[in-house]
Amino acid sequence: MRLPSRLLGALVLTCSLLGLHGCASLQATQTRALLAQAPADIPAQVVLSDTPFYPQSALQCGPAALATVMQSAGVAITPDELTRSVFLPGRQGSLQIDMLAAPRSHGLISTRIAPQMSGLLHEVAAGHPVVVLLNLSLPIYPMWHYAVVIGYDLPAGDVLMRSGTTELLRMPLSTFEHTWARSGQWAFVVLPPAQLPASASETDVTDGRVAFERLAAPAQAIQAYRTALQPWPHNLVMSLGLGNALFASGDVRGAAEVLSQAANEHDSAAAWNNLAMARLKLGEHDAALQAAQHAVRRAQSSEPHWLAPAQATLSEVRQTLSGK
């Protein structure tokens, strides 16, 4: 379960570390299930030993955790370089929304992962260190802390982390689940556009790609969407994103092909509208008119929020035709 959206921009994070090995949750049901029957599709033990380590300075767990995963994803960066982007001195910490946003300006995609212990372990088994948000104190007096999960040891019942000033922190999985649950099991991975998380849902992958496109160069966005459309070829939002990125790159013919498929498959006003713009750019005026008319009809019948843009596109197509 995610944290309520109203908290995402107001959560103040401190970065102290407590000795919690005696605080294992009596409700660590996911841990009990994992230890009772380990997943058959991942190794029993994994350590991503090549993951960088940045001992955090006071209150700097956010920049340190981000630098760790961004370095692992191939971008050379230090916590000091990220401090301005994600650390708020007045709040003495880093906000979740900023943690997700910062990698995008460096050509990397932040993606929320499923709030489940099994999903977390699958990411690590796939070679993806995971940023997690923990509450290292009591719910009534939270002490928020970002750490990076880099491994696990199911026979020993431990999770392994880069955390604070400890390069390899072992914590019982049950204790970890308890402290992680207090953040709604909030976690994310940072990967290049050509890679996908191992456990994230279609919705979270889509959200990560859409947010990335806003800052990415068209070539990066194209790669990101093509990669994600391989397991989810019928995703309308990502098909629209790919079409728009192709159009922005100058590949208008490629954009028209993608948008035509999306429009016919989903009967989407947005897809018909954008297809009309691509056909118009290609000089295919009759096809542009047909697509624009489809967009208006669809908006009128089912997608009224698209009616004004669709009518504007239809007007532009008609003006072009009248000027021929």
HELIX and SHEET records of a PDB file:
HELIX    1   1 SER A    5  LEU A    8  1                                   4    
HELIX    2   2 THR A   29  ALA A   36  1                                   8    
HELIX    3   3 CYS A   61  SER A   72  1                                  12    
HELIX    4   4 PRO A   79  VAL A   86  1                                   8    
HELIX    5   5 GLN A   96  ALA A  101  1                                   6    
HELIX    6   6 ALA A  102  HIS A  106  5                                   5    
HELIX    7   7 MET A  117  ALA A  125  1                                   9    
HELIX    8   8 LEU A  173  ALA A  181  1                                   9    
HELIX    9   9 GLU A  202  GLU A  213  1                                  12    
HELIX   10  10 PRO A  218  LEU A  229  1                                  12    
HELIX   11  11 LEU A  236  SER A  249  1                                  14    
HELIX   12  12 VAL A  252  HIS A  266  1                                  15    
HELIX   13  13 ALA A  269  LYS A  281  1                                  13    
HELIX   14  14 HIS A  285  SER A  301  1                                  17    
HELIX   15  15 PRO A  304  TRP A  306  5                                   3    
HELIX   16  16 LEU A  307  SER A  322  1                                  16    
SHEET    1   A 5 GLN A  45  VAL A  47  0                                        
SHEET    2   A 5 TRP A 144  ASP A 153 -1                                        
SHEET    3   A 5 VAL A 130  ASN A 135 -1                                        
SHEET    4   A 5 ALA A 187  LEU A 191 -1                                        
SHEET    5   A 5 ILE A 109  ARG A 112 -1                                        
SHEET    1   B 4 GLN A  45  VAL A  47  0                                        
SHEET    2   B 4 TRP A 144  ASP A 153 -1                                        
SHEET    3   B 4 ASP A 158  SER A 163 -1                                        
SHEET    4   B 4 THR A 166  PRO A 172 -1                                        
END                                                                             
